[in-house]
Amino acid sequence: MLQYKLTQSKLSDRPSISFEGVFVIMNEINSCDDCYLINEVIPNLEKIRRGELIRYPDTNEGQLIDSYEFGYTATMIDFHKDKSIIDNTWDDNFVKIEVSSEQVYQFMKEWTDKLIEWKNSRNL
């Protein structure tokens, strides 16, 4: 089960998310751009949850797929309707972690809601 904490960044007061144990590699997603998370990741996760297909890559010519991959540099999350795969793309020995997509969606939604609240409070 994914266990995480919402915290404030030590370098700024931007909300951040902190994972422990085998999920510590996911701390890297704190480096993702807020707009990317809010305007691209969350809407695509919501489409996949509803069973909609999305274009890959996000162009009119792209094929329709039933999953969405997101992340930052080494840490990638392959989000499907029921299950998601967490991968460290820089480590060939890393054992991919399978988790419930609902858990992934819940932490992403909670975190991006905090990011939106933070941005609004600073007129960003």
C-alpha positions in Angstrom: 0.0 0.0 0.0 1.2 3.4 -0.9 2.0 5.5 2.2 2.9 9.1 1.8 2.9 12.4 3.6 2.1 15.9 2.2 4.6 18.3 3.5 6.1 21.7 2.6 9.3 21.9 0.6 12.4 22.7 2.6 13.6 25.0 -0.2 10.3 26.8 -0.6 6.8 26.6 0.9 5.5 24.7 -2.1 3.5 21.6 -1.1 5.5 18.4 -1.6 4.8 14.7 -1.3 7.1 12.3 0.6 7.2 8.5 0.2 9.2 6.0 2.2 10.4 2.4 1.8 10.3 0.9 -1.7 8.3 3.9 -2.9 11.1 6.4 -2.0 12.0 6.7 -5.7 8.6 8.4 -6.2 9.9 11.5 -4.3 11.4 12.5 -7.6 8.0 13.6 -8.9 8.2 16.6 -6.6 10.4 18.0 -9.4 7.5 17.9 -11.9 6.1 21.3 -13.0 2.9 22.3 -11.3 1.1 23.1 -14.6 2.1 19.6 -16.0 0.6 17.9 -12.9 -2.5 20.0 -12.8 -3.3 20.5 -16.5 -2.0 17.3 -18.1 -1.5 14.5 -15.6 -4.7 14.8 -13.5 -7.1 15.2 -16.5 -5.5 12.1 -18.2 -5.7 10.0 -15.1 -9.4 10.9 -14.8 -10.0 9.9 -18.4 -8.3 6.5 -17.9 -10.3 6.0 -14.6 -13.6 6.6 -16.6 -12.5 4.1 -19.2 -11.8 6.7 -21.9 -9.1 6.3 -24.4 -6.4 9.0 -24.8 -4.2 9.9 -27.7 -0.5 8.9 -27.5 1.4 11.1 -27.9 -1.1 13.8 -27.2 -1.7 14.7 -30.9 -4.6 14.2 -33.3 -2.5 11.6 -35.2 -1.6 9.5 -32.2 -3.1 6.2 -31.6 -5.8 5.8 -28.9 -4.5 4.0 -25.8 -6.0 2.9 -22.5 -3.1 3.9 -20.2 -1.1 7.1 -19.3 2.5 7.2 -18.4 3.9 10.1 -16.4 6.7 11.0 -14.1 10.1 12.8 -14.0 13.4 11.6 -15.4 14.0 8.2 -13.7 10.7 7.6 -12.0 7.8 6.7 -14.4 4.3 5.6 -13.5 2.3 3.6 -16.1 -1.3 4.3 -15.1 -4.0 1.9 -16.2 -7.7 1.7 -15.1 -7.1 -0.9 -12.4 -3.4 -1.1 -11.7 -0.3 1.0 -12.2 3.3 0.1 -12.6 6.0 2.2 -10.9 9.4 2.0 -12.6 12.9 3.4 -12.2 14.0 3.7 -15.8 17.6 4.4 -14.9 18.1 1.2 -12.9 18.0 -2.1 -14.9 17.9 -4.1 -11.6 14.9 -2.2 -10.2 11.9 -4.5 -9.7 8.8 -2.7 -11.0 6.2 -2.1 -8.3 2.5 -2.8 -9.1 0.0 -0.8 -7.1 -3.7 0.0 -7.3 -4.4 2.8 -9.7 -7.0 4.2 -7.2 -4.1 4.7 -4.7 -2.1 6.5 -7.4 -5.0 8.7 -8.3 -5.8 9.5 -4.7 -2.3 10.7 -3.8 -2.0 12.7 -7.0 -5.4 14.3 -6.6 -4.7 15.2 -2.9 -1.3 16.6 -3.8 -2.5 18.6 -6.8 -5.4 20.0 -4.8 -2.8 21.3 -2.3 -0.7 22.7 -5.2 -3.8 24.6 -6.6 -4.6 25.9 -3.1 -1.0 27.0 -2.6 -0.8 28.7 -6.1 -4.2 30.5 -5.5 -3.1 31.8 -2.1 0.0 33.4 -3.8 -1.8 34.5 -7.0 0.5 32.3 -9.1 
